[in-house]
């Protein structure tokens, strides 16, 4: 520890196995995320190259952004 350092308070270890209730901000976040849908269609996709997979992924992400902007 340097001469300019000092300790204020003590670090508390998280209590394992004890759950806390979610905060209001956490509940709001969950409520905002609940109606979100994944834009990736269901199914098994087989690609010859990573580039083909990336093209599809970027298209799905762009579609999701456009759908979110329309709300």
N, C-alpha and C positions, 0 to 999 in steps of 0.2 A: 504494500500500500504506500502510495507516495505521501509527501507531507501535505499535499493539497486535497487529499481524499478524506472523506469522513463518512461514516455510516449513519443513516437516519432511519430509525425503525429497524425491524427485523423481517427477513423474508419468511413468509409463511408457506409451509409445504401444503400443496393441495390435498384435501382429504379424499383418499381413494375409496370408491364404492358409495360415496354420498352424493346424490344428485341434488342440484339446486333447481328452483323453479326458473323458467325462462324470464328474461326481462321483457319489459314492454317493447323495447326496440327489437328484440329477437322475435317476439310474436308478430310484430308488424312486418318484419322481413319475410317470415314464413308465409304470412297472408299474401304478401305481394308476389311471392314466387309460386304460390299454389296454382294459379291459372296458367302458368307457363307450360308450353308444350315443346317437346323435342321435335325438331323439324327433320330428323333423320328417319327415313322410311324404315319400316320393319323389314327384316329379311337378312339373308346371307349374301354378302357381296364378295366377289372374287375379282381381283384386279391383276393384270399382267405386270403392272409397275406401280411403284409408289406414287409416281406422278399422276396416274389415272385416279388413284384413291384421293389424292390431295385435291384434284379438280372437283370431284364430287363433294368432298368435305367443305371446301370453300363455297361452293354453290349453295349447299344447305345452310351454311352460316349466314350467307348474304340474304337468303330467303327469310331466315329467322329475324334478322335485323330489319328488313323491310316490313315484315309483319308486325314487329314491335313498334315501328315508327307510325304505322297506320292507326294504332290504338289511341 
